[in-house]
Amino acid sequence: MVERIKIVWKNRYKIIEGIYRTYFPNKFVAAVAESRLNICESNACGYFDLVGRSEKCLIKGRSCCSGCGCNTDYKVHSLSSYCALKDMGKVPLWDSIMTQEQEDEFKKKHDLK
């Protein structure tokens, strides 16, 4: 449980961004999220968990990546997020498309410290 809390804390801004963009998407974000979700759902990496049964999944009962534990619905909407394979030293199936400056601007715009 402590490890899960550390993961959530480390990625809190990406999680907030993903949740925000899930409920307030624009056409560009929706297209990116749909493309990423299609990649995840193909399960080419073997880590897609449709119902969140994996021990690593942070939100049980929802689709997640059992590689990192993230909820796929939120993660694919976060433009600053990338496929968990990258953290495993492998070639990611999709990558972030938001620069650090854009991520900082998002935090500033939404008063996230």
SELOMI-263954 format. One record per residue (C-alpha): residue in one letter; residue number from 1; z negated, x negated, y. Coordinates in pm, 1 decimal, decimal comma, m for minus. Layout:
N
{A; NUM; {Z; X; Y}}
...
//
This chain:
113
{M; 1; {0,0; 0,0; 0,0}}
{V; 2; {m83,7; m282,9; 240,8}}
{E; 3; {258,8; m440,4; 178,3}}
{R; 4; {429,2; m110,0; 261,1}}
{I; 5; {236,1; m85,8; 587,6}}
{K; 6; {341,9; m441,3; 676,4}}
{I; 7; {707,8; m352,7; 610,3}}
{V; 8; {684,6; m39,0; 823,0}}
{W; 9; {513,5; m227,6; 1107,3}}
{K; 10; {769,4; m508,8; 1099,3}}
{N; 11; {1056,7; m259,1; 1114,4}}
{R; 12; {895,0; 3,8; 1338,3}}
{Y; 13; {1160,8; m15,2; 1609,8}}
{K; 14; {1446,1; 15,0; 1362,5}}
{I; 15; {1269,9; 311,8; 1199,9}}
{I; 16; {1214,6; 482,8; 1535,3}}
{E; 17; {1576,1; 416,0; 1629,1}}
{G; 18; {1697,8; 558,5; 1296,3}}
{I; 19; {1486,3; 872,5; 1330,5}}
{Y; 20; {1594,9; 920,7; 1692,1}}
{R; 21; {1963,6; 872,2; 1616,5}}
{T; 22; {1938,9; 1101,9; 1309,8}}
{Y; 23; {1829,5; 1392,5; 1526,8}}
{F; 24; {2016,8; 1295,5; 1845,9}}
{P; 25; {2340,8; 1137,7; 1723,3}}
{N; 26; {2662,7; 1096,5; 1913,3}}
{K; 27; {3005,8; 1092,9; 1747,6}}
{F; 28; {3007,0; 715,0; 1709,5}}
{V; 29; {2661,2; 701,5; 1546,1}}
{A; 30; {2750,3; 993,6; 1318,0}}
{A; 31; {3068,2; 816,5; 1202,2}}
{V; 32; {2883,6; 487,7; 1140,6}}
{A; 33; {2604,3; 667,1; 952,8}}
{E; 34; {2850,7; 860,6; 736,1}}
{S; 35; {3040,3; 542,5; 646,3}}
{R; 36; {2720,1; 354,2; 563,4}}
{L; 37; {2579,1; 643,4; 360,4}}
{N; 38; {2899,1; 662,8; 156,1}}
{I; 39; {2860,2; 293,3; 77,4}}
{C; 40; {2495,4; 339,1; m21,2}}
{E; 41; {2567,5; 647,3; m232,5}}
{S; 42; {2836,4; 457,2; m422,6}}
{N; 43; {2545,0; 250,0; m558,8}}
{A; 44; {2766,6; m59,5; m577,6}}
{C; 45; {2453,0; m272,0; m537,3}}
{G; 46; {2244,8; m81,9; m792,5}}
{Y; 47; {1961,5; m13,4; m544,1}}
{F; 48; {2041,3; 341,4; m429,5}}
{D; 49; {1769,1; 584,1; m540,1}}
{L; 50; {1881,1; 943,2; m483,0}}
{V; 51; {1534,4; 1099,6; m509,5}}
{G; 52; {1302,3; 817,3; m407,3}}
{R; 53; {1138,7; 753,5; m741,6}}
{S; 54; {1130,0; 376,3; m705,0}}
{E; 55; {791,7; 217,5; m646,7}}
{K; 56; {939,2; 48,9; m337,3}}
{C; 57; {1050,5; 374,4; m172,3}}
{L; 58; {834,5; 444,6; 130,2}}
{I; 59; {910,3; 818,6; 141,4}}
{K; 60; {896,6; 972,9; m204,1}}
{G; 61; {1133,9; 1258,3; m281,4}}
{R; 62; {1401,5; 1139,3; m34,8}}
{S; 63; {1695,9; 909,4; m97,2}}
{C; 64; {1609,5; 545,6; m39,3}}
{C; 65; {1715,0; 189,2; m97,8}}
{S; 66; {1498,5; 52,6; m376,3}}
{G; 67; {1587,1; m296,7; m253,1}}
{C; 68; {1395,7; m259,2; 73,4}}
{G; 69; {1222,6; 78,6; 35,7}}
{C; 70; {1382,9; 234,8; 343,7}}
{N; 71; {1481,0; 599,5; 366,5}}
{T; 72; {1861,7; 583,6; 360,2}}
{D; 73; {1907,7; 882,3; 593,4}}
{Y; 74; {1719,4; 703,8; 871,6}}
{K; 75; {1835,4; 351,3; 794,5}}
{V; 76; {2207,2; 431,7; 810,0}}
{H; 77; {2155,7; 587,7; 1155,4}}
{S; 78; {1987,7; 274,4; 1293,8}}
{L; 79; {2263,0; 65,9; 1450,9}}
{S; 80; {2033,6; m238,4; 1451,9}}
{S; 81; {1970,6; m215,7; 1075,3}}
{Y; 82; {2167,6; m381,8; 797,1}}
{C; 83; {2202,9; m355,5; 418,8}}
{A; 84; {1898,2; m491,3; 232,6}}
{L; 85; {2117,6; m729,6; 31,9}}
{K; 86; {2119,0; m954,1; 340,1}}
{D; 87; {1742,6; m1012,9; 305,6}}
{M; 88; {1799,0; m1101,3; m60,9}}
{G; 89; {2040,8; m1379,6; 33,2}}
{K; 90; {2342,6; m1177,4; m79,7}}
{V; 91; {2643,6; m1049,0; 109,9}}
{P; 92; {2543,4; m714,3; 266,5}}
{L; 93; {2760,8; m410,9; 202,9}}
{W; 94; {2722,9; m318,3; 572,2}}
{D; 95; {2574,1; m497,0; 870,7}}
{S; 96; {2410,0; m422,1; 1204,5}}
{I; 97; {2640,3; m339,2; 1491,6}}
{M; 98; {2386,6; m345,6; 1772,8}}
{T; 99; {2322,2; m671,9; 1953,9}}
{Q; 100; {1968,5; m786,0; 2030,0}}
{E; 101; {2029,3; m699,5; 2395,0}}
{Q; 102; {2135,1; m345,8; 2303,0}}
{E; 103; {1830,0; m308,1; 2079,7}}
{D; 104; {1605,6; m430,3; 2365,1}}
{E; 105; {1772,6; m180,8; 2600,2}}
{F; 106; {1711,8; 101,3; 2349,1}}
{K; 107; {1341,9; 4,6; 2333,9}}
{K; 108; {1320,3; m6,5; 2712,4}}
{K; 109; {1501,3; 325,9; 2757,9}}
{H; 110; {1261,6; 498,3; 2515,7}}
{D; 111; {950,5; 313,9; 2639,5}}
{L; 112; {890,1; 134,2; 2307,7}}
{K; 113; {686,1; m181,6; 2340,4}}
//
